[in-house]
Amino acid sequence: MDRMKTAFEKAMERADQIEKPDDRQRLRWKLEPEGQRLAGDYLRGKGDPLTRISMVPLEHKPYIVKAMVEALVANIVLPRSEGAKHTNTRVVEGIEKLLHDK
């Protein structure tokens, strides 16, 4: 008679069937939080995105810039106060600086 599998064994079988991430996906997972952190620093007035991006290796730039733009766009809000207007202005300026050549 066959032995019943435990939930752990079933889960491990399913985990083995999942496709392993490639190098690009691992690099994206590693660099996106850095881009989000840089965008947050920029919104708080702690630096210019172009000077920070210029220090990043060339193969890392697309991942960091994409994460920064996504984080900046996520911070756009309806301007109900002077602070929100200021944030929106900083967001637009940051996106323009990041994507100036595109």
C-alpha positions in Angstrom: 0.0 0.0 0.0 1.3 3.5 -0.9 2.3 5.8 1.9 0.5 9.1 2.1 2.7 12.2 1.5 2.9 14.9 4.1 2.0 18.5 3.3 5.7 19.3 3.5 6.6 16.6 0.9 3.8 17.9 -1.4 5.0 21.5 -1.0 8.6 20.4 -1.8 7.5 18.6 -4.9 5.7 21.8 -6.1 8.7 23.9 -5.2 10.9 21.7 -7.3 8.6 22.3 -10.3 8.9 26.1 -10.0 11.3 27.6 -12.6 14.5 28.9 -11.1 15.1 32.6 -11.5 17.7 33.7 -14.1 20.6 36.1 -13.4 18.6 39.1 -14.7 15.7 38.4 -12.4 18.0 38.0 -9.4 19.8 41.2 -10.3 16.4 43.0 -10.5 15.4 41.7 -7.1 18.7 42.9 -5.6 18.7 46.4 -7.2 15.0 47.4 -7.1 15.1 48.1 -3.3 18.2 50.3 -3.9 16.4 52.3 -6.6 13.4 52.7 -4.3 15.7 53.9 -1.4 17.4 56.4 -3.7 14.0 57.8 -4.8 13.0 58.2 -1.2 16.2 59.9 -0.4 15.7 62.3 -3.3 12.1 63.1 -2.2 13.5 63.9 1.3 16.1 66.2 -0.3 19.0 64.0 0.4 20.8 64.2 -2.9 20.5 64.4 -6.7 19.4 61.3 -8.6 21.9 61.9 -11.4 24.9 62.0 -9.2 23.9 58.8 -7.4 23.1 57.0 -10.7 26.4 58.1 -12.3 28.3 56.0 -9.6 26.3 52.8 -10.4 27.8 50.2 -12.8 26.4 50.5 -16.3 24.6 47.1 -16.2 22.8 48.0 -13.0 21.5 51.4 -14.2 18.3 50.2 -16.0 17.1 48.3 -12.9 17.8 51.2 -10.5 16.3 53.9 -12.8 13.2 51.8 -13.4 12.7 51.3 -9.7 13.3 55.0 -9.0 10.8 56.1 -11.6 8.2 53.7 -10.3 8.7 54.9 -6.7 8.6 58.6 -7.8 5.4 58.0 -9.8 3.8 56.3 -6.8 4.3 59.4 -4.8 2.2 61.7 -7.0 -0.9 62.7 -5.1 -3.7 65.2 -5.6 -2.3 68.6 -4.4 -4.5 69.3 -1.5 -1.8 71.1 0.5 1.3 73.1 -0.2 3.4 70.1 0.9 1.7 67.8 -1.7 2.4 70.4 -4.4 6.0 70.5 -3.4 6.2 66.7 -3.5 4.6 66.6 -6.9 7.1 69.2 -8.2 10.0 67.2 -6.8 8.6 64.0 -8.4 8.3 65.6 -11.8 11.8 67.1 -11.5 13.3 63.8 -10.5 11.7 61.9 -13.4 12.8 64.6 -15.8 16.4 64.3 -14.5 16.3 60.5 -14.7 14.8 60.3 -18.1 16.4 63.4 -19.7 17.8 61.5 -22.7 14.9 59.2 -23.4 
